[in-house]
Amino acid sequence: VVHEAVPSSTAIFFGTELLSTRVLGLEPFTPCGPSEPITLRLRNILREYGEEGDLFTEIVQNAEDAGATVCRFLLDLRCCRKATSGLLDPGMAACHGPALWAYNNALFTEDDLRNITRVGAATKEGQAGRIGRFGLGFSSVYRVTDVPAVLSGETLLIFDPNGTHLSKHISRAGSPGIRLDFSHRPRILRAFAEQFWPYHGIFGCRLPEPAPFPGSLFRLPFRTEEEAVTSQICSEAFGTERIQSLGTNFLGSNRLLLLFLRRVREMSLEMLPDTATSAEDTMPLAMLRRKEIRDLGAPGDPLSWAAIEQLTACEERSKTAWHYLVLVCQDDGELLELFHRHTQAGLHPLPPVAGVALPLALTADGKWVPHLDAEEGQVFCHLPMPIASGLPIHVHGAFSILSNRKGLWDTAERGEWNRMLLRNAVPVAWLRALDHLRTMHEAGELESYEYHVFWPDINTARYPFTEAVTGFYQAVAARNGPRLFSDGCSWCSLRDARFLHQAVIRHPTLGAVAKRAFATILPYPLLAVSLPEQVRRGLGKAADAGTYDWPRFYCELVLPNLEDLSVVDRDALLLHALDMSCDDVNKLLQTVPCIPATPHGHLQLINCLVHPRGRTASLYDPKDGRFPTGDSFLSPERLSQLERLGMVKDTMALPELLERAKTVQVLWTKDRVQGCQRAACILELLQDAVEKRVSNTMQAAFQTVPFLPGMLPTGEQVLLPAAQLYHHLKAPLVGLIHPILAPKMLGKNFSLPKEVASFLGLDRQIPASTVLKQLQGLSCSSNALPLENLQDSTQCCYIHLNKLLQSDPSIRDEVAAAVAQGEPFILVGSRFMPVMAVAETLSFEAGPYLHQLPEQYRPYRQLWECVGLRHTFSWDDYAQVLCSLAKMHAGVPLPAAELALALRLVSCGLMADDKEPNAYQTQQLFLPDQEGILRPRDKLHFNDTAWMPMDRDVLLCHEKLSRVTALRCGVPTTRHRAVERIQLPTADFSFWAQPFGAHEDLPTRLKNILAEYPASARDMVTELLQNADDAGARLVHFVWDRRQHPVCTTFSENWNVLQGPALCIYSDSPFQQQDIEGIQCLGVGGKQGRQDVTGKYGLGFSTVFHFTDCPAFLTGDSALCVFDPHQYYVPTATTERPGGMFAVNPEFKKNFPDIYGTFLPSLFKLNQGVLFRLPLRTATGAAISRVSVMVVRDQDIRDIETVLAESGEDLVLFLRHLRTVVFSEI
């Protein structure tokens, strides 16, 4: 032993053997397969085993191959004590946490121990009784662990492909683990007791006590988070939740695991909680047990067996049982020969074995029944595979499967093997299982069994399992096929089975009748069997020979054996035979007595029958046995078919028909019903008779014979000749003024042919005068007639008149004259209205005075053009209704409905008229005031000055009338009234109105003047200073007011744009009257002849129009003068006087404070001077200005400031009065 002072790492570096390795005497084992890293190979294998539950399947497979009968699993959630010594390697401490244990009661052989260490070696391939083939199944445990261990007998295998847990003992790269043999080295258990402590008590294991274990025990310690980080196999850690999910899904994915196994008959899952103090404190979670209920016997070979198996699943407190008839057998045909050839060639195929499992259920009285829709058919290769076959049963076979057991080979020799297995072996097992069910059914052991419930459907089967469907139906259809067809009592093969066609069975009324008759008439040994659609598809043409469609059913069975059927079934089938119109059936019907006849229903030949409502019916008595009997046989369709098959129905010439018509009146007096029946028969016979050439004399004679029932306008029923009647279809056009044919009296289903109506003259043209009288009658009777009838009749009249006008324009005067007197003519709703009260379009409800033409009447344009219907109503129409309402409610508020009408007439009617009203039209107009009283337009005002107090004598129009509506109707506004009141006359301020502005020109004149005065800041300043000096001012103050002033109380909405930025010029000398008059004289020179002033030409002030479109000045705080060459801003401006002069009194300041505030009353003593205000022209104003297109910029005002700063002294040097000039900015 190396001295203790030498570090272990140094000893290992020099290759010194470890003492533990010598004690263990371990045998590292090596992997088998391609020379790739073992961890890479395992990682690739796990990619194929995608689900954690696969490890249960693979461990059960190993147990089955080992010959075990029990396989038990344990979820060990204990976190074992931290081991400090006694471990094979310090790295094994990580494996003492939660683990999955798997136990089976079979010992591993030496070959098994050797094989399980060889990954991918396919060590069981070719071994009889072994279902593992690829050497990959055990690798699925690496999904949950990195260090699996296997104990069997006295041998323990510990796998460590990563080399991280047994690094002390695995010296060679690629060695997946070690093998310990306790029989030869029992001291291992004492030396490393801590390593084997978790085994103690698990499924009877006594480790670390020395004793051979009677079975095989797998320990799979779950991969921890730390191990997942370094693992080269799988990076998935297993925490508590994931471990518990293994238990939750245990039964769900493994319920059928034992179904086709021969050895393992029980598997279970238990849990050892983390709080357990002993390995015996386990908790059962789930158990699955397979038990053979009944051995059904099997052929002699050892691979074949048949039994009813019970699968029992116990989970928590629930217990569920399923039963299956399981049959497995070996194919003895070409598939067996192929197996022998492959075996001789050195291949290792499985024997050609196939099996099926049919779900059954046990009843309370111990009988078996099919368990239909129990589950979807699944595919097995001993163990279940995740493949749905689309078959109604579970299928097992020795398939060539993919290495991960997830699919079947489909190509090359392996794919062909699978297809042959499905086509040959599976159908053999399937049919034998069905034969067992037949035996059980015959013995009374199987109930509620339809023979086809476990038969496949080619439409739902999935490839390649369609091969099994094909082989199944080929075997059923073979010459000596099995007796698998049944009617519920007896059994037969396809050769003796007879089927009704689906068209017969699915008939909505005769399906059941046909099946009863089929079963009754079919002779022995033939058997009437149902043929579901999926069976029919599977059998294909093989079922055609035994299938009866309707013709074959009638010709071979029904008609030759009518006496064997009940009367009810016989008559139902005969009626259907008549309805079929099949040539073969019709020929046989004509030769067999088959139609029940009066009086006792005896069967009669068809050619001996007489049509009961035929032309010669009155010649026969019912006792003669010549009339068909039974309501069903007397339907029009059946009688027509009987007639085609030979039933007698004589014809009658016109002279005889005329004589029969003359008898109707006599019969009518005795019995009106019989009289009408005879008349109906005559009309029916006439249809064929008039197709031949008819003389005019005969036609005229028929039209004068009173044999037709008619109805007078009063509703009375009479018998009249055709010449005095109109067709009943013309009732909407003449029904109120002429008698019409009464078709209901001729029979419920009576229909008058067009040829007969024409022959009798009932379809003669109706003149316009008659239709106009009908409309008058409709108008007079509108209250008495149902609304629907009234509307239909009226529309028919309009249609007829419109067509007449299209075809004969000469009647226009007649139609126009009928409505020229103002008579009601157009139906609106339920009342007729004069043409003048209706227009084609009306956008609002104006009844009962004005109406829109109903939509359904619009297409009749010729009629409306003829009667003068207008497209729309005019101003005068709406005004006339308002006038009528005013007269009706003189001085009284209108009711709510009529007030709403009046408002609609104004807002929607008058405003919709594109033509501007003239003065006379507006003068005659009545509008509603605030109280809803209709008043003349000139008595009302529109209130657009809500802030002003209103005089009591001012009447305001209704609040729902908009300003635009009021102005269009000529209603003055209160704002306009207020402006007029403050407007001044020229000579005396006491007058209210005085036109103001340039006396002689419009914007064009100003534009021309501005062309001579360029937009120069110096020129404008010079002119303004000159005007101030001429007025005797000593102070001029320029104020650039950049504010936006309020716009609530102004002259008009157009004025509001003037409330923005402006240039204000204040001088401390107010204007005199001569100054005010002079500044208006554009180009005349109001200052000419005065020696004390500078200005002479009257043009200088016009320069301000470079900056503004509406200059204004306030002088002496008493008069406001506004220039408005566009007549846009001042409401009272006119072409003659484009502007206004207003008295600035307390009333003005109260009513228009927003305007007054723009003249800066808080900055200047306005009563001692004059203030000019020039609203600066914006881009919007320039777009509509006809004076100048100049947009005033900030720089333009800065230029004025610059002129005053730089040249102010020069500008005032020679002025007489001006002393001070100031420029300010707000």
Secondary structure, 3 states (H helix, E strand, C coil): CCCCCCCHHHHHHCCCCCHHHHHHCCCCECCCCCCCCHHHHHHHHHHHCCCCCHHHHHHHHHHHHHCCCEEEEEEECCCCCCCCCCCCCHHHHHHCCCEEEEEECCCCCHHHHHHHCCCCCCCCCCCCCCCCCCCCHHHHHHHCCCCCEEEEECEEEEECCCCCCCCCCCCCCCCCEEEEECCCCCHHHHHCHHHHHHHCCHHHCCCCCCCCEEEEEEEEECCCHHHHHHCCCCCCCCCHHHHHHHHHCHHHHHCCCCCCCCCCCEEEEEEECCCCCCCCCCEEEEEEEEEEEEECCCCCCCCCEEEEEEEEEEECCEEEEEEEEEEEEECCCHHHHHHHHHHHCCCCCCCCEEEEEEEEEECCCCCEEECCCCCCCEEECCCEEEEECCCCCEEEECCCECCCCCCECCCHHHHHHHHHHHHHHHHHHHHHHHHHHHHHHHCCCECCCCCCCCCCCCCCCCCCCHHHHHHHHHHHCCCCCCCCEECCCCEECHHHEEEECHHHHCCCCCHHHHHHHHHHHCCCCCEECCCCHHHHHHHHHHHHHHEECHHHHHHHHHHHHHHHCCHHHHHHHHHHHHHHCCHHHHHHHCCCCCEEECCCCEEECHHHCECCCCCCHHHCCHHHCCCECCCCCCCHHHHHHHHHCCCECCCCCHHHHHHHHHCHHHHHHHCHHHHHHHHHHHHHHHHHHCCCCCCHHHHHHHHHCCCEEEECCCCCEEEECHHHCECHHHHHHHCCCCCEECHHHHCCCCCCCHHHHHHHCCCCCCCHHHHHHHHHHHHHCCCCCCHHHHHHHHHHHHHHHHHHHHHCHHHHHHHHHHHCCCCCCEEECCEEECHHHEECCCCCCCCCCCEECCHHHCCCHHHHHHHCCECCCCHHHHHHHHHHHHHHCCCCCCCHHHHHHHHHHHHHHHHHCCCCCCHHHHHCCEEEECCCCEEEHHHEEECCCCCCCCCCCCEEECCCCCHHHHHHCCCCEHHHHHHHHHECCCCCCCCCCCECCCCCCCHHHHHHHHHHCCCCHHHHHHHHHHHHHHCCCCEEEEEEECCCCCCCCCCCCHHHHHHCCEEEEEECCCCCHHHHHHHCCCCCCCCCCCCCCCCCCCCHHHHHHHCCCCCEEEECCCEEEEECCCCCCCCCCCCCCCEEEEECCHHHHHHCHHHHHCCCCCCCCHHHCEEEEEECCCHHHHHHCCCCCCCCCHHHHHHHHHHHHHHHHHHHCCCCCCCEEEEEEC
